[in-house]
């Protein structure tokens, strides 16, 4: 594998530079005085920010973008071998790294490299840690998978020896990382277009733990994961647990209460003893456990409890995580990135503690593979809403529809006795909601695709 010498900046080209993770890595290299270029299918807010930083960004992707002065090319799993730039790089014999390999090399330059992994909760927990470290003036470098307002983006480049990033299991990308601390929030069936089954996923997370350096590495893991000891029983590392049961968790919570908007406060339990009260500024019981993981990681880095409490109180969420978009006709519009049944359940549970009359969930399934393999689980989770509207499946990287559609999911939800509508286009969905949602209702658009546009359109129409 090509190795970067960060003391000798070179010219690096990113194929697909506009992605949330790729753009973040490009920013880090720019601030380390590398010459950065890249390409994408179309301009976006992220690519424009990179151009403002001095990056040359080309649209669309083309073989002509691969010039002879490029020393290294970075690409993602979404780039196929027939991509014109990929082909040109191979012809010119330019060294290549995957996005994950580059991220792994970047984190090797830090004394502490904290990797936040799990089927869901990564962005929120990484963001919580970001706020804690900033409250403690720890000056971290951060790479997060969402837009965090307090850092004005998805990347923060600090001057300390502390690095925090999300660690995604898809295509085993986190096995290219070089962590000193690994956080595992949960391990569920997902990405079944790549993994064979849940056992295959669990094995991948076990290999992720094995990436920790012997004796000095730290694993922070949820004791609520089934057979959680499997992941570290053959590994010599420091293990810290968090979860519901204080008898098997180093960190747990009790006396959990909700404010008027569903944000939790709780008594922090450490090693079985009550420590202090923690107040969160994001809704949902699931965020209590995300915060426990963040607290464990922060204390492991020597951060004081006052800074931890301040950082968690400062965290008000990231883009597309239970994000209030506005109102129309007295209807509150929330948007959420949830695209796995467990995430949907957690988000809709949060709605119970948020002011509402009727909860409408407008869900856009993400990928045919995930929808087919978890169809029953999706139906059960979505039935927690009062009324459900389904959009077309967002295919993302997939081309085979596997013979299914959102209509199949709608039938499952109706069979559970829930009011559900499958509507073909965003325009028709917007008209339906304008007609049927009433003052005091809570409307949540949900999914990892572009369903956010529906809520934004309704809010903007309400302003006219």
RONUVEX-710934 format. One record per atom (N, C-alpha, C): x, y, z; residue in one letter. Coordinates in steps of 0.1 Angstrom, whole numbers, plus 5000, padded with zeros to 4 digits. Atoms other than C-alpha are relative to their C-alpha. Layout:
<kelums>
XYZA;...
</kelums>
This chain:
<kelums>
500849885000X;500050005000X;500950135000X;499349885000X;501250354992X;499950075013X;499949934987X;502350545023X;500350154998X;499949865001X;501950915027X;501050055011X;499149944991X;504751115043X;499450145003X;500749874997X;502751405060X;500950115002X;499049894999X;505951605063X;500450044986X;499749975014X;506251605025X;498750004992X;501349995007X;502851725011X;500249984985X;500050035014X;502051604976X;498750044993X;501249975007X;499351644950X;499049885000X;500950114999X;496251434957X;498750044993X;501249985007X;493151394936X;498949905006X;501150084994X;489751264950X;499049984989X;501150035009X;487351084927X;498749995008X;501250004992X;483951174942X;500350095012X;499649914989X;485251464963X;498950065008X;501249934994X;481751594971X;499349925011X;500650084989X;480851304995X;500350065013X;499849944987X;480551395031X;501349965007X;498750044995X;483551185041X;501250044992X;498949965009X;485651255011X;500450145001X;499749864999X;485251625014X;500750035013X;499349984987X;486251605050X;501549975000X;498650045001X;489451425042X;500850104992X;499349905009X;490251665014X;500350135008X;499849884992X;489851955039X;501249985009X;498950034991X;492251785063X;501350014993X;498849995007X;494851755036X;500450144995X;499749865004X;494452105024X;500650085012X;499449934989X;495152225059X;501349955005X;498750064998X;498152005060X;501050044988X;499249955011X;499452195029X;500249914988X;500050085013X;498751925003X;499350084989X;500849955012X;497652024968X;498949914997X;501250095001X;494151894965X;499250034988X;501049985011X;491951844934X;499049895001X;501050114999X;488951634928X;498950024989X;501150005010X;485851564907X;498749955007X;501350054996X;482151494912X;499050024988X;501049995011X;478951464891X;499450144999X;500549875000X;477751804901X;500450085012X;499649914989X;478552104923X;499049995011X;500850004987X;477252114959X;500650105009X;499549914990X;477652314990X;501449965005X;498750054995X;480552095001X;501150024989X;498949985010X;482452114967X;500350154999X;499849865001X;481952494967X;500950055011X;499149974989X;483552515001X;501449964998X;498650045003X;486552314989X;500650094990X;499549915010X;486852544959X;500550135007X;499749874992X;486852844983X;501349985007X;498850024993X;489752675001X;501249984991X;498950015009X;491752654969X;500149874992X;500050135007X;490952304956X;499450024986X;500550005014X;490452254919X;499049884999X;501050115001X;487152064915X;499350004986X;500550015014X;485951944881X;498749925000X;501350075002X;482451844869X;499849984985X;500150124992X;481651584858X;501349935001X;498850085000X;484151304862X;500449974986X;499550025013X;486351264832X;501549965000X;498650045001X;489651104821X;500950124999X;499149885002X;490951454813X;500450065013X;499749954987X;490851534850X;501349945006X;498950074995X;493651294856X;501350054993X;498849945006X;496751504849X;501249945005X;498750074997X;500351404850X;500650055013X;499549954987X;501051624881X;499449945012X;500750074989X;498851404903X;500949895006X;499150104994X;500951204928X;499249885006X;500850104993X;498051004945X;498650034997X;501449995002X;494450934938X;499249925011X;500950064989X;491750864965X;498649974994X;501450045005X;488450684957X;499249935010X;500950074991X;485450534974X;499549874994X;500650125004X;483650204972X;498950024989X;501049975010X;481050384950X;500650014986X;499449985013X;483550424922X;500349864994X;499850135006X;483450134898X;501250004990X;498850015008X;486350004877X;499850064986X;500249945013X;484750144845X;499950155000X;500049854998X;484750504859X;501150054991X;499049955009X;486650714833X;501350045007X;498849954993X;488950864859X;500849885006X;499350124995X;489650524875X;500849934990X;499350065012X;490550384841X;501350084997X;498949925003X;492850674834X;501149995010X;499050014989X;494550644868X;500849874998X;499450135002X;495250274861X;501050014988X;499149995012X;496650354826X;501350085003X;498949924996X;498950624841X;500949945011X;499350074989X;499950384869X;500350105012X;499949914988X;499350654896X;499649935012X;500450074987X;499250524932X;498650045004X;501449984996X;495750484946X;499949955015X;500550044987X;494250464981X;498550015001X;501449994997X;490750394992X;499850115010X;500349904990X;489050655013X;500349955014X;499750064987X;489350425043X;501549995003X;498650014998X;493050365037X;500650145003X;499449874997X;493750735036X;499650045014X;500449964986X;491750795068X;500849925010X;499150084991X;493750515085X;501450065001X;498749945000X;496950685075X;500050135007X;500149874993X;495751025087X;500049985015X;500150014985X;494850895122X;501349945006X;498850054995X;498250725125X;500950115005X;499249894996X;499651075130X;499750065014X;500549944988X;497851125163X;500349905012X;499850084989X;498550995198X;498849925004X;501250074997X;494950915204X;499150014988X;500950015012X;492750805175X;498749925005X;501250054995X;489150745187X;499149974988X;500950045011X;486950545162X;498649965005X;501450034995X;483150545167X;499349924990X;500750095009X;481450245152X;498749955006X;501350064996X;478050075153X;499150014988X;500949995011X;475150015130X;499350134999X;500649865000X;473650345141X;500550075012X;499649924989X;474450635164X;501450064998X;498649965001X;477950705150X;500150154999X;499949855002X;477351065138X;499750075013X;500449934988X;475551165170X;501149995011X;499050024990X;478151015193X;501350074997X;498849925004X;481051155174X;499850155002X;500249864998X;479451495175X;499950035015X;500049984985X;478851455213X;501450025005X;498650004996X;482551385217X;500750134996X;499449875005X;483451685196X;499650115009X;500549894991X;481351915218X;500849995014X;499350024987X;482951765250X;501450044999X;498649965001X;486551805237X;500150154998X;499949865002X;485852155226X;499750085013X;500349944987X;484352245260X;501249995009X;498850024992X;487552115275X;501250064994X;498849945007X;489752315251X;501049904996X;499050115004X;491351985239X;500450024986X;499549975014X;491652125203X;500149874992X;499950125007X;490751795186X;499950024985X;500350015014X;490751705149X;498949904999X;501250085000X;487351565140X;499649984985X;500650035012X;485851395110X;498749935003X;501450054996X;482051345114X;499249994987X;500850035012X;479451205089X;498850094999X;501149905002X;477151505092X;500450145002X;499749864998X;477051875094X;499750045014X;500149954986X;477752005129X;500250155001X;499949855001X;476952375133X;501150065008X;498949944991X;479452435161X;501450004993X;498750005007X;482352345137X;499850054986X;500349945014X;480552495106X;500349904989X;499850105010X;480752165087X;500249865006X;499850144996X;481851805090X;501449975004X;498650024996X;485551855098X;500550115008X;499349904992X;487552035124X;501549955001X;498650034999X;491352045122X;500650075012X;499449954988X;492952095156X;501549995000X;498550014999X;496552125167X;500549905011X;499650094990X;496451865195X;500349864994X;499750135005X;497351495192X;498849915002X;501350074998X;493651395195X;499250004987X;500850025013X;491651255165X;498849925003X;501250074998X;488051145165X;499349994986X;500750025013X;486150995135X;499049895001X;500950115001X;483250775126X;500849884993X;499450125006X;484150415116X;498949914995X;501150075006X;481850255091X;500449864996X;499750145003X;481649875087X;499849964986X;500350045014X;480349875051X;501349984992X;498850055008X;482849695028X;501249985009X;498950024991X;484949645059X;500950115001X;499149885001X;486249995055X;500850035013X;499349974988X;487050035092X;501249915004X;498850094998X;489549745090X;501350064994X;498849935005X;491849995072X;500550115010X;499749904990X;491950215103X;501149965010X;499050024990X;494650255130X;499650075013X;500649934988X;492750325162X;500949975012X;499550034986X;493950355198X;498849985009X;501250034993X;490350355211X;498849974990X;501150035008X;487350185195X;498750005008X;501350004994X;483750255204X;499049914992X;501050085007X;481049995195X;498750035006X;501349964995X;477550135200X;499049894999X;501050115002X;475549835186X;500549934988X;499750095012X;475849555160X;498749944996X;501350055005X;472749485139X;500249964986X;500050045014X;471949335106X;499750124991X;500149895010X;472549595078X;501049974990X;499050015011X;474449635046X;500149854995X;500050145004X;473349285035X;500249984985X;499550015014X;474349364999X;501549975000X;498650034999X;477849325012X;500349885010X;499850114990X;477749105044X;499049894997X;500950125002X;476248755042X;498949995010X;501150004990X;474348775075X;500650075012X;499649934987X;474548905111X;501349945005X;498850064995X;477248655120X;501250064992X;498949945009X;479448795091X;500350145005X;499849874995X;478849145105X;500750005013X;499450014987X;479749045140X;501549964999X;498650045002X;482948885127X;500850124996X;499449885004X;483749215110X;500450095011X;499849924989X;483349405142X;501149945009X;499050074992X;485549145160X;501450044994X;498849965007X;488249215134X;500450155003X;499949864996X;487749585141X;500750025013X;499450004987X;488549525177X;501549965000X;498750055001X;491649335168X;501050104994X;499249895005X;492949655151X;500650085011X;499549934989X;493549795185X;501449955004X;498650044996X;497249795197X;499949925013X;500050094989X;497849515222X;500450085013X;499749964987X;497749605259X;499750155003X;500349864998X;497449985254X;498850054993X;501249965006X;494349995232X;498849995009X;501250004992X;490950065246X;498749974992X;501350035007X;487549915236X;498950055010X;501249964992X;484350095248X;498849944992X;501050085006X;481449865241X;498749995008X;501350014994X;477749845248X;499849865006X;500350134994X;476949565272X;498649954997X;501350045004X;473449555257X;500149924987X;499950095012X;474849385226X;500049865004X;500050144997X;474149015226X;501449944999X;498750074999X;477148815237X;501250104997X;499049905003X;479249135238X;501449965003X;498650054996X;482248955253X;500749934988X;499550065012X;482648775219X;501050094993X;499249915008X;484249085204X;501450025006X;498749974994X;487149105229X;500649895008X;499650104991X;487548775246X;501449944996X;498650045004X;490748695226X;501050114998X;499249885002X;492149045227X;500550065013X;499549944988X;494449205252X;499950154998X;500249865000X;493049555256X;499250045012X;500949954989X;491349775282X;498650014995X;501450005004X;487649725281X;499150085009X;500949924992X;485049975293X;498649974994X;501350035005X;481349895291X;499050105004X;501149914997X;478150105290X;498749934996X;501250065004X;474550005289X;498950025011X;501149984991X;471249965307X;500249935014X;499850074988X;472349715333X;501350045008X;498849954992X;474649875360X;500949885005X;499250114995X;475749525371X;501149954990X;499050055010X;477549455338X;500550124992X;499649885007X;478249815328X;500850095009X;499349904993X;480950055339X;499350135001X;500849875000X;478650345329X;498649964997X;501550025002X;474850335331X;499350125005X;500949894996X;471950565338X;498849965007X;501350034992X;469050585362X;499350145001X;500849884999X;466350835370X;499850094987X;500149945014X;465850915333X;498650075000X;501249925002X;463351195327X;500050084987X;500149935013X;462151395297X;499550145002X;500649875000X;461551765292X;498950014990X;501249985009X;458751915271X;500349964986X;499650035014X;460651845239X;500749864999X;499550145001X;461751485247X;501549995003X;498650004996X;465251575258X;500249945014X;499850084987X;466551345286X;501050075010X;499149984989X;468151415319X;500149875008X;499950124993X;469551135340X;501150015010X;498950014991X;471751035369X;501049904995X;498950085005X;475050905357X;500549905011X;499550104991X;476050575373X;501449954995X;498750055003X;479750485373X;500549905010X;499650114991X;480950155387X;499049985012X;501050034990X;477650115405X;499650125009X;500249894991X;477750455422X;499450124992X;500649885007X;475650775414X;501150105000X;498949905002X;478051045401X;499450145000X;500549875003X;476051345388X;498849994991X;501149995009X;473151465368X;500550054986X;499749975014X;473551475330X;498850054993X;501149955007X;471251695309X;500450014985X;499850005015X;470951645271X;499250104993X;500849915008X;469751885245X;499649944987X;500650075012X;468751625219X;499049905006X;501050084995X;465651415222X;500349854999X;500050155002X;465251035227X;500849935010X;499350094991X;466250755251X;501349954994X;498850055006X;468750625226X;501250095002X;498949904998X;470750945231X;500649995014X;499450024987X;471250865267X;501149904999X;498950105001X;473250555257X;501150054991X;499049945008X;475050745230X;500950095009X;499349914992X;476050995256X;500949935010X;499150084991X;477350725280X;501249954993X;498850045007X;479750605253X;500950124999X;499149885001X;480950965248X;500650035013X;499549974987X;481351015285X;501249905003X;498950104997X;483450685288X;501250044992X;498949975008X;485650795259X;500750135005X;499449884995X;486151145273X;500749985013X;499350034987X;487051025308X;501249924997X;498850085004X;489450775292X;501150094995X;499049915005X;491151075277X;500450115011X;499649914989X;491351255311X;499250135000X;500849885000X;488551505304X;499250015013X;500749984987X;486951655336X;498550004998X;501450015001X;483351605344X;499250124997X;500749875003X;482351975342X;500050024985X;500049985014X;483551985306X;499149904993X;500950105006X;481751665298X;498550045001X;501449954998X;478451805312X;499750124991X;500249885008X;478952135294X;499949964985X;500050045014X;479751965261X;498749934996X;501250075003X;476751735262X;498850105000X;501149915000X;474452025271X;500150094988X;499849925012X;475952225242X;499549934987X;500350075012X;475151955217X;498550004997X;501449995003X;471852035200X;499749924987X;500350085011X;472151785171X;500850044988X;499449985013X;473551755136X;498950004989X;500950005011X;471851805102X;499449864998X;500750125003X;469251535095X;500049905012X;500250084988X;469151395131X;499050075008X;501149944993X;465751485145X;500150154999X;499849865002X;466251825130X;498750074996X;501349925003X;463352075131X;500350094988X;499849925013X;462952225096X;499150125000X;500949894999X;460052455105X;498649965001X;501550034998X;456252465103X;499350044987X;500949965010X;453452485078X;498649975005X;501450014996X;449752545087X;499949955015X;500050044986X;450652485124X;500549865002X;499450144999X;452252145116X;501550015001X;498650004998X;455752095130X;500749904991X;499350095010X;458251945104X;501449965006X;498750064996X;461151725116X;500649924989X;499450095010X;463651555094X;501049915007X;499150094994X;465651245103X;500649904990X;499350095009X;468251025086X;499749855002X;500250144996X;466950705101X;499649924987X;500250085011X;467050425075X;500149855003X;499950144995X;467350105096X;498849995010X;501150014991X;464449965116X;500250045015X;499749954986X;466150025150X;500150155001X;499949855000X;466850385141X;498650064999X;501449955001X;463250435130X;499249995013X;500750024988X;461950285162X;500550115011X;499549904990X;464250515183X;499550144997X;500449865004X;463250825163X;498550015003X;501549994997X;459450745166X;499749995015X;500150004985X;459850665203X;500250145005X;499749864996X;461351015206X;498850094998X;501149915004X;458251165190X;498949995011X;501050014989X;456151035220X;500150115010X;499749904990X;457751295242X;500150144994X;500049875007X;457551575216X;498650054998X;501349955002X;454551805214X;499349964987X;500650055012X;452051655189X;498549965003X;501350065000X;448451555181X;500249864993X;499950125008X;449051305153X;501550004994X;498650015006X;452551175142X;499949944986X;500050055013X;452851145105X;501549974997X;498650045004X;455950955092X;500049984985X;499850015014X;456951005056X;501349934997X;498850085001X;459450735049X;500449964986X;499450045013X;461750675019X;500949885003X;499150114997X;463250325021X;501350024992X;498749985006X;466950315013X;500649874996X;499550125007X;468150044989X;499049885000X;500950115002X;466249744976X;500549885009X;499550114992X;468549494995X;499650025014X;500449984986X;467949655029X;498549995002X;501450004999X;464249695023X;499449854999X;500550145001X;463749325012X;500449925012X;499550084989X;465949175039X;499450035014X;500549964987X;464349375067X;498550054999X;501349955003X;460849415054X;499050005012X;500950014988X;458949285085X;500450095011X;499549914990X;461249485108X;499650144997X;500449865004X;460549805088X;498550025003X;501449984998X;456849745090X;499650025015X;500349994985X;456849695128X;500550135005X;499549884995X;459049995134X;499150124995X;500849885006X;457050235111X;498650005006X;501450004994X;453750125128X;499950075013X;500049924988X;454850325158X;499450144997X;500649875003X;453750635139X;498549984999X;501550015001X;450050725138X;499649984986X;500350025015X;449950755100X;501350004993X;498850025007X;452550645075X;499850034985X;500049985015X;453350775039X;501349954995X;498750055006X;455850585018X;500250054986X;499549965013X;457850714989X;500649884993X;499350105007X;459550514963X;501349965007X;498750044995X;462650314973X;501150084994X;498849925005X;465850524970X;501049894997X;499150115003X;468150284951X;501550025004X;498649984997X;471450454960X;500949944990X;499050065009X;474250234945X;499449884993X;500550125005X;471849954935X;499250024987X;500749995012X;470349884901X;498949894999X;500950115000X;468449554907X;498950035011X;501049974990X;465049624923X;499549875008X;500350134994X;464849254934X;498549975000X;501450035001X;461149254924X;499150065011X;500749944989X;460049474953X;499850154998X;500249855000X;458649824958X;499550045014X;500649954988X;457350044986X;498649955002X;501350054999X;453949904978X;499949875009X;500050124992X;454949574994X;500150035014X;499949954986X;456049755026X;498750065005X;501349944996X;452749945026X;499049895004X;500950114997X;450849615025X;500349945014X;499650064987X;452849485055X;499550095012X;500349904990X;452149805075X;498450005002X;501550004999X;448349795067X;499649875007X;500450134993X;448249425078X;500250015015X;499849984986X;449449555112X;498950095006X;501149914996X;446349775113X;500350155001X;499649865000X;448150095106X;499650074987X;500449925011X;446950375083X;501350034992X;498749995008X;449550375054X;499650034986X;500249965014X;449750535019X;501349994993X;498949995009X;452150464991X;499750104989X;500249895010X;452450774969X;501250014992X;498950025010X;454550774938X;501050114999X;499149885002X;456051124936X;500050095011X;499949914989X;457251384960X;498950114998X;501049895002X;454851644944X;498649955005X;501350054995X;451851414951X;500049985015X;499950014986X;453151344986X;499750145007X;500249864994X;453351724993X;498550045000X;501449965001X;449851784981X;499149925010X;500850084991X;448451495001X;500250055015X;499749954986X;450151625033X;499450135003X;500649874998X;449051975028X;498449995002X;501450024999X;445451845025X;499649935013X;500450094989X;445551595054X;500650035014X;499549974987X;447851725081X;499350135006X;500749894994X;446251965106X;500850065011X;499349924990X;447352225131X;500249915013X;499650084988X;449252055160X;500649864997X;499450125004X;450351755140X;501650015000X;498550015002X;454051635139X;500349924988X;499750075012X;455351545105X;501549985000X;498650035000X;458651365103X;500449934986X;499550075013X;460451295069X;501249925004X;499150094995X;462651005073X;500749914989X;499350095009X;465350815053X;501350064996X;498749955003X;468850845040X;500250054985X;499949955013X;467950955005X;499750154999X;500349865002X;466451284994X;498650045005X;501449974995X;463051275012X;499950135008X;500049874993X;464151585032X;499450114992X;500649905009X;463051785001X;498550025003X;501449984998X;459451715009X;499650095011X;500349914989X;459451875043X;500550144998X;499549875003X;461552165031X;499150074991X;500949935009X;459152235003X;498750045007X;501249974992X;456152225027X;500250125008X;499749894991X;457852465051X;500150134991X;499849885008X;458852705023X;498750044994X;501349965005X;455352695008X;499250075011X;500749944989X;454052785043X;500450145002X;499549874998X;456153095043X;499550104989X;500549925011X;454653215010X;498650065002X;
</kelums>
